[in-house]
């Protein structure tokens, strides 16, 4: 781990990127309301497609186990681990719920599935992810507000997932972790092959990798 690959920092969001919070929410809705909603049914922010009052979800997010008992997003652990083994600088940045369980459970989830993440130095919590941006940093997130804040501060933003709440995003997108892996390596190749590249030119080049 002496040479961080291309000096690129990869910053991953947790909920809906690494951790499948929505699928655990779906299971609770099905149990509590005697429903049978299938996986990936909901496409709306705050799970609006279930026709359940928002206070139900607000209360659910306060309960023990909500941020630990769910499953990882498909291929997330394997790909992030592979990127770590390839000497990328891996960080996690999440905006936790303010309650007695959320922060602790997120830490426990990382320790279980991504034990190489140093909680003291590589795990961050913030509602303003633009603070972490620079030209050598990539944010992978599902929330357009975070993607915008990061991009507006000279970072590279990649939207994760084909979610209903991030359809308006016009920049880079990976619908799954195989696509995320490919995009990261394409960005790395650009950095490898172009010396002293102008930051703005690099960002424009990056955003034109995929013509959305």
C-alpha positions in Angstrom: 0.0 0.0 0.0 2.9 2.3 -0.6 1.8 3.9 -3.8 -1.9 5.1 -3.8 -3.0 4.4 -7.4 -3.0 7.7 -9.3 -3.4 9.5 -6.1 -7.2 9.1 -6.6 -9.4 9.1 -3.5 -12.6 7.2 -3.9 -15.4 8.3 -1.6 -18.4 6.0 -1.3 -21.8 6.9 0.2 -23.4 4.2 2.3 -27.2 4.0 2.1 -28.4 2.8 -1.4 -24.8 2.6 -2.6 -23.1 0.1 -0.2 -26.0 -0.7 2.1 -29.4 -1.8 0.8 -31.5 0.3 3.1 -34.5 0.4 0.8 -34.8 -3.3 0.6 -34.9 -3.6 4.4 -37.5 -0.8 4.5 -39.6 -2.8 1.9 -39.5 -5.9 4.1 -40.7 -3.9 7.1 -43.5 -2.3 5.1 -44.6 -5.8 3.8 -44.6 -7.1 7.4 -46.3 -4.2 9.1 -49.0 -3.6 6.4 -49.5 -7.2 5.2 -48.3 -6.3 1.7 -46.2 -8.1 -0.8 -44.2 -5.4 -2.6 -41.4 -6.9 -4.7 -37.8 -5.8 -4.7 -37.1 -2.5 -6.5 -40.8 -1.6 -6.4 -40.3 1.9 -4.9 -38.8 4.6 -7.2 -39.5 7.6 -5.0 -37.5 9.5 -2.4 -38.6 8.7 1.1 -40.3 5.5 -0.2 -43.3 7.5 -1.4 -44.6 4.8 -3.8 -45.7 2.6 -0.8 -48.6 5.1 0.0 -47.6 5.0 3.6 -47.4 8.2 5.7 -43.9 9.6 6.0 -43.9 9.5 9.9 -43.9 5.7 9.6 -40.6 5.8 7.8 -39.2 8.5 10.1 -40.0 6.3 13.1 -38.6 3.2 11.4 -35.2 4.9 10.9 -35.0 5.4 14.6 -35.3 1.7 15.4 -32.4 -0.6 16.3 -31.0 -2.7 13.5 -32.3 -0.6 10.6 -28.7 0.4 9.6 -27.1 -3.0 10.3 -29.6 -5.8 9.6 -29.9 -5.1 5.8 -27.7 -6.6 3.1 -24.9 -5.0 1.1 -25.8 -3.7 -2.4 -25.0 -6.4 -5.0 -21.2 -6.6 -5.7 -20.5 -3.6 -3.6 -18.3 -5.4 -1.0 -16.4 -7.4 -3.7 -15.7 -4.4 -5.9 -14.7 -2.0 -3.1 -12.4 -4.7 -1.7 -10.9 -5.2 -5.2 -10.3 -1.5 -5.5 -8.6 -1.4 -2.1 -6.4 -4.3 -3.2 -5.5 -2.3 -6.3 -4.2 0.5 -4.0 -7.0 3.0 -4.4 -7.5 5.3 -1.4 -11.0 4.2 -0.2 -13.1 6.4 2.0 -16.8 6.3 3.1 -18.8 9.4 3.7 -22.4 9.2 4.9 -25.0 11.5 6.5 -26.4 9.5 9.4 -29.7 9.9 11.1 -29.5 11.6 14.5 -30.4 8.8 16.9 -28.8 6.4 19.3 -28.3 3.6 16.8 -27.5 4.9 13.3 -23.8 5.9 13.7 -22.8 2.9 15.7 -24.6 0.5 13.3 -22.9 2.0 10.3 -19.5 1.6 11.9 -20.4 -2.0 12.8 -21.5 -2.7 9.2 -18.2 -1.4 7.9 -16.2 -3.4 10.3 -18.1 -6.6 9.3 -18.0 -6.2 5.6 -15.1 -3.8 4.9 -12.6 -4.4 7.7 -9.7 -2.7 5.9 -11.5 0.7 6.3 -9.8 2.7 9.1 -12.7 4.1 11.0 -10.6 6.8 12.5 -9.2 8.2 9.2 -11.4 6.9 6.4 -14.9 7.0 7.7 -16.6 10.4 7.6 -20.1 11.8 8.4 -21.4 15.0 6.9 -24.4 16.5 5.2 -22.1 18.6 3.0 -20.0 16.3 0.9 -18.7 19.2 -1.2 -16.3 19.9 1.6 -14.4 16.7 0.7 -14.1 17.5 -3.0 -10.9 18.1 -5.1 -9.7 17.3 -8.6 -8.2 14.0 -7.4 -11.3 12.8 -5.6 -14.3 10.8 -6.9 -17.6 10.6 -5.1 -20.0 7.7 -5.7 -23.4 8.7 -4.4 -27.1 8.3 -5.2 -28.2 11.7 -4.0 -28.1 14.5 -6.6 -27.6 17.2 -4.0 -24.3 15.6 -2.9 -23.2 14.9 -6.4 -23.8 18.5 -7.3 -22.0 19.9 -4.3 -19.0 17.6 -5.0 -18.8 18.5 -8.7 -19.2 22.2 -8.0 -16.0 22.0 -5.8 -13.8 20.5 -8.5 -14.5 16.9 -7.6 -15.6 14.1 -10.0 -19.2 12.8 -9.2 -20.6 9.5 -10.3 -24.3 8.7 -9.7 -24.9 5.2 -8.4 -28.0 3.3 -9.5 -30.9 3.9 -11.8 -33.1 5.3 -9.0 -36.2 7.4 -9.5 -34.8 10.1 -7.3 -31.6 10.7 -9.3 -33.0 10.5 -12.9 -32.2 14.2 -13.5 -28.5 13.7 -13.0 -26.7 14.4 -16.3 -23.1 13.4 -15.4 -21.4 10.0 -15.0 -23.5 7.1 -13.8 -22.9 3.5 -12.9 -26.1 1.5 -12.6 -24.3 -1.3 -10.8 -20.8 -1.9 -9.3 -19.4 -3.5 -12.4 -20.1 -0.2 -14.2 -18.7 1.8 -11.3 -15.5 -0.3 -11.5 -15.2 0.3 -15.2 -15.7 4.1 -14.9 -13.1 4.4 -12.1 -10.5 2.6 -14.2 -11.3 4.8 -17.2 -10.8 7.9 -15.1 -7.5 6.4 -13.7 -6.3 5.7 -17.3 -6.9 9.3 -18.2 -4.9 10.5 -15.2 -2.1 8.0 -16.1 -1.8 9.0 -19.7 -2.1 12.8 -19.6 0.6 14.7 -17.7 0.0 18.1 -16.1 -3.6 18.0 -17.3 -5.7 21.1 -16.7 -8.2 20.4 -13.9 -11.2 21.8 -15.8 -10.3 19.9 -19.0 -9.9 16.7 -17.0 -13.4 17.1 -15.5 -14.9 17.9 -18.9 -13.2 14.9 -20.4 -14.5 12.7 -17.5 -18.1 13.8 -17.9 -18.0 13.1 -21.6 -16.9 9.5 -21.1 -20.5 8.5 -21.4 -22.9 10.4 -23.6 -26.1 10.4 -21.5 
